[in-house]
Amino acid sequence: MDENDVKQAVAAVAGDRATVRIDGERVGVVVDATGLDAKARDAMEAAVRMAAGPNARVVVTAERSNRKLIAVASGKGGVGKSTLAANLAIALSQLGRRVGLVDADIYGPSQPRLMAAEGQRPEAKDKVLMPVPTPYGVPMLSMGQLIEPGKAIAWRGPMAAGALGQLVEADWGAADTLVLDLPPGTGDVQLTMIQKYRPAGAVIVSTPQDLALIDATRAIDLFNKAGIPIIGLVENMAGYACPHCGEVSDPFGRGGAEAAARELGVPFLGRVPLTIAIRTASDAGRPPAAEPGDTVFRPLAGAVASWLETGGGGAR
């Protein structure tokens, strides 16, 4: 084929995404794959290679996506941070954002169970991980998909931080938002994430009692010192309604997180009740946010989406 034939053949499969350069017998094609997911990008690359001929050099590029990272964090474990992260990711997706979920809780990964993705191992292309799909339209990656079930991850800080990098730097395709489910505390993984990946903002999860709020305050202080905006504080396990008589009790107290948010000068995003329905649905891999009638997590996601849409935080 002559030069015009090559350009026409490539244009027929890639349109204006491809630029053809011919120098003598050497054919070079640059394909812009910005905004395409992994499957579409691979298909376009294969079609261009076939159109340009077996000796053509094809380079696929993509602009850096305007992707925002949302850290979901807590000062201590057992406050429902992972459940909130999973439901927040699903609810944000239902509000129109293209969301990926990173289970950055390296030592206690629970997102594969929450997102009904147990047993699915991610593949790698050119040493870059490919997120696995979930039934809820939110692709995800977790260390729980890379190790044997029930095995402890006995890694020192640098190894855990390196693992986090592989998850965040995976091929997230057209995702515009990554929700990061961080481990509890203020250690190496959190510091690496803050320093290297600069989240747009952080959602802090706490239960109402004083001990949890003390640790949540430390988490807020870590993000403040790093210059990461606090999107808001969520009060989890905020009240228990008896399924028999309907009486509401507060085994962990009530209003503590809202009062702490007011004292610290950060937004209060809302409460998540202590209900058997949320617990059983989460254990079964059916996040409540995926249900059409969800009234708990959709408002929280709406507040986060509004924060993002009004210019909150930066992008990477």
Secondary structure, DSSP 8 states (H G I E B T S, - for coil): --HHHHHHHHHHHHGGGEEEEEETTEEEEEEE-TT--HHHHHHHHHHHHHHH-TT-EEEEE------EEEEEE-SSSSSSHHHHHHHHHHHHHHTT--EEEEE--TTS--HHHHTT-TT----EETTEE--B--TTS--EEEGGGTS-TT------HHHHHHHHHHHHTS--TT-SEEEEE--SSSSHHHHHIIIII--SEEEEEE-SSHHHHHHHHHHHHHHHHHT--EEEEEEES--EE-TTT--EE-TT-SSHHHHHHHHHT--EEEEE---HHHHHHHHTT--GGGSTT--SHHHHHHHHHHHHHTT-S---
